[in-house]
């Protein structure tokens, strides 16, 4: 007996070279069969996915979902895990340093257990995380031993350390700032990685540009992640429009490059400059916050994927960068991120909608695209989750482009 059968969708899983109309059978939260023409008579529930893309459950490697752990009110930037997650077509979210050593217990005990979305976290190098920004002003805001204790407390949830190369810490601490994050990660009992935010969004301090090559060549090692790889901000990967050589060298050593679209870290101009130099990031992520969901220019993970599609990244690569690749980064690629018998039944149903769309960036720039993803249904460990109406007054799809004059 099969609990759930997803029938007649276009199953697209680049990690398994799957692309074709197939059915997926699910029982007790696991994938039990992937094949064309599975008999629906044996299934407790059947979803007709005709005309839809059926992909591994989307994984958003950069979100802020510590809702309620910062003071309530207009300035609360923290989003909700399931709003960023299962209600947006995403089965796994990584909270990227919303909390630090002194408050991550709140995240682990009061957010993770109640989320339907698989929710993992990075510990911020600053003891209070971005519940108070700037999270690091000087060395007094960092506690190495408390950080190591936090990682060892719940290594199944807290998988690494987040550090932002932003003012004022980059001028007070310099390269010691990311080194402190590395010290915490290396001090943990089980392999933790460091995620570094590049681009000084808080100060545009030229010191950020001086530190970037050193960060890439001397601090980061295999498995560490650079987020905001397509950023236009000072201290990101571009210098005078040219990609830092140190970025290529770091990638060759196994450093991962993430998009992290976000509210203030992405422009189509800088993205094209990076991509045109043959540097396509490894993973797509949203840097989801409550503010970005309502005010843009980044409303959701699927919108970020649509932007990458509009920039010319092929569909199969966009799916890989949002599923199996981030699963590998998180070390959960033996459970999720692929459509394979025995894996958790984490699956996303998407409609790929044709249209004349306009996408917006953080600098007021825009870019037209002819396709966009609309989430239709999320299956998380075999449970079917509803999709929210969408982050915009008119739903999920981007704005329609104005008629050409
Ligand atoms: Zn962020």
Boltz pocket constraint, residues with backbone or C-beta under 6 A from the ligand:
constraints:
  - pocket:
      binder: B
      contacts: [[A, 62], [A, 63], [A, 64], [A, 96], [A, 287]]
      max_distance: 6.0
